Amino acid sequence: MFFKKEIQQDITAGPVRVGNTSVGFQPYDLRSIKSNRIPILLLFTFLYLASCRQKIATTQQATPAHWPVLQTGDIVMRAGTGPYSNALAMLNARDKTWSHCGIVVVEDGYPFVYHSIGGEDNPDMRLRRDSVDVFFATRYCKGMGVARFNAGVLDTTKLVSAIHQYYDRHPLFDMHFDLATDDRLYCSEFIYKVIIRTTADTMLIPTSQTQGKRYVGIDDLYLSPRARLMWKVLL
């Protein structure tokens, strides 16, 4: 099956070459759950436990020819397959495309992705460092995106230092999606905190809120006046 939904890219990013691939996907929509009586903590906990069945693929990788040139500080996002990824994506208030995200650090000329994730392929639930080809593997991925802050927003030296400090601490994945804690982090929370620590600008990334609980959606990270979506491919 060909890439069939859409291919978008920044005009400065150059051409994107796409080949053939096959992806299995069963749609699911959390919008059918409308009751406000469901405690938000219970919802977040359900989403985490459900996501534990989602694997990090190590085969059937997307080729580097599909990607723009990645830079330190880029936010990489993926849309996972299956109902559990769809459920996680529904937590985004505005753009419900993405179910997981990480941040890029270019090390020895190669982009690595630091990201916080649970699941059976990450049983210790600690912050991960993966090659970008593993992060963007297509077997469990039906979409890929890259976002970038405007030039001058991030001090990459300070950013890399903050990322490595978190990584050295090996924080656990935050199954309660609690923005107030710092020893446990969910994917978008990790990126939010390293960027806020680097810039000291608490207004740079507005947060979302539901049922009185404040959190950071993946879309909050790039739907900022000082950031933009650079590249997007949906399969």
Summary of the structure (lengths in Angstrom):
residues: 235
radius of gyration: 16.7
end to end distance: 8.9
largest distance: 50.4
contacts: 705
relative contact order: 0.21
helix: 27%
strand: 25%
